[in-house]
């Protein structure tokens, strides 16, 4: 197995390869349903209206929470990784597959929602589809991202 070398600023003080900054944006996008849930809980008076606006069908909301759960696990593990906990060091390489699964699931959901809407054009659906497709391609093609999940 050949190891690539990166510039010094790409490593932590512990010597681990840092994840590319784009990963944070991808994780935030994939966990958008959880953030919407958090916002709706905080704003008690308009929370239900907010959820109805973005997710008229509750099943779509629950599916979004399930897909975002994988991303939240990656957030949890990456946050504890700096402490060099034994369990996080063992889990970290598998987080790549969690991100890949979450992205593929989100892409599948977006295509399913388009199918249910008879492929009618919607700016919100188009933006989400483009972002999730770009994220999926980036995750598959980025050598830096793949290398940061290796032991």
C-alpha positions in Angstrom: 0.0 0.0 0.0 1.5 3.3 -1.1 1.2 6.3 1.2 0.9 9.7 -0.3 2.7 12.7 1.2 0.9 15.9 1.8 2.1 19.4 2.8 2.8 19.9 6.5 -0.3 22.0 7.0 -2.5 19.0 6.1 -1.4 17.2 9.2 -2.5 17.6 12.8 0.0 18.0 15.7 -0.5 14.3 16.4 0.6 13.4 12.9 -2.8 12.5 11.5 -3.9 13.6 8.1 -6.6 16.3 8.4 -9.8 15.8 6.5 -10.4 18.3 3.6 -12.5 21.3 4.6 -15.1 20.3 2.0 -15.9 17.3 4.1 -17.4 19.5 6.8 -19.8 21.2 4.3 -20.8 17.8 2.9 -21.5 16.5 6.4 -23.5 19.6 7.2 -25.6 19.2 4.0 -26.2 15.5 4.7 -27.5 16.2 8.2 -29.8 19.1 7.2 -32.9 17.3 8.4 -31.4 17.1 11.9 -30.6 20.8 11.8 -34.2 21.6 10.7 -35.4 19.4 13.6 -33.2 21.3 16.0 -34.4 24.7 14.7 -38.1 23.6 14.9 -37.6 22.4 18.5 -35.9 25.7 19.5 -38.7 27.8 17.9 -41.6 26.1 19.6 -44.3 28.4 18.2 -43.3 28.1 14.5 -41.5 24.7 14.7 -44.4 22.6 13.4 -45.1 25.1 10.6 -41.5 25.0 9.6 -41.4 21.2 9.4 -44.6 21.2 7.4 -43.1 23.7 5.0 -40.0 21.6 4.2 -41.5 18.1 4.8 -45.2 18.0 4.1 -45.0 14.2 4.2 -43.8 12.9 7.6 -42.3 9.8 6.0 -39.9 12.0 4.1 -38.9 13.7 7.3 -38.2 10.4 9.0 -36.2 9.1 6.1 -34.1 12.3 6.2 -33.5 11.7 9.9 -32.3 8.1 9.2 -30.0 9.2 6.4 -28.6 12.0 8.6 -28.1 9.7 11.5 -25.1 8.2 9.7 -23.6 11.6 9.3 -24.1 12.4 13.0 -22.2 9.3 13.9 -19.3 10.6 11.8 -19.5 14.0 13.5 -19.3 12.2 16.9 -16.4 10.1 15.9 -14.5 12.9 14.3 -15.0 15.2 17.3 -13.5 12.6 19.7 -10.7 11.6 17.3 -8.5 14.5 18.5 -8.5 12.9 22.0 -7.1 9.8 20.5 -9.7 7.6 22.2 -9.2 3.9 21.5 -12.7 3.4 20.2 -12.6 6.4 17.9 -9.3 5.2 16.4 -10.9 1.9 15.6 -14.1 3.4 14.2 -12.5 6.2 12.1 -11.6 4.1 9.0 -15.2 2.8 8.8 -16.6 6.4 8.8 -15.6 6.7 5.2 -18.1 4.0 4.4 -20.8 5.7 6.6 -20.3 8.9 4.6 -20.5 7.0 1.3 -23.6 5.2 2.4 -25.2 8.4 3.7 -24.5 10.2 0.5 -25.7 7.4 -1.7 -28.9 7.1 0.4 -29.5 10.8 0.1 -29.0 10.7 -3.6 -31.5 7.8 -3.8 -34.0 9.7 -1.8 -33.7 12.8 -4.0 -34.3 10.7 -7.1 -37.2 8.9 -5.4 -38.8 12.3 -4.5 -38.4 13.4 -8.1 -40.1 10.2 -9.2 -43.0 10.8 -6.8 -43.3 14.4 -8.2 -43.3 13.0 -11.8 -39.9 14.7 -12.5 -41.4 18.2 -12.3 -38.9 21.0 -12.0 -38.3 22.5 -8.6 -35.4 24.8 -7.8 -35.1 23.3 -4.3 -35.0 19.8 -5.6 -32.5 20.7 -8.3 -30.2 22.4 -5.8 -30.3 19.4 -3.5 -29.8 16.9 -6.3 -26.8 18.8 -7.7 -25.2 19.2 -4.3 -25.7 15.5 -3.3 -24.5 14.3 -6.7 -21.4 16.6 -6.5 -20.7 15.3 -3.0 -21.0 11.7 -4.0 -18.6 12.2 -6.9 -16.2 14.1 -4.6 -16.2 11.4 -2.0 -15.5 8.7 -4.6 -12.7 10.6 -6.4 -10.9 12.5 -3.6 -7.6 10.8 -2.7 -7.0 13.2 0.1 -10.4 12.3 1.7 -9.8 8.6 1.3 -6.3 8.9 2.8 -7.5 10.8 5.9 -9.7 7.8 6.8 -6.8 5.3 6.7 -5.1 4.2 9.8 
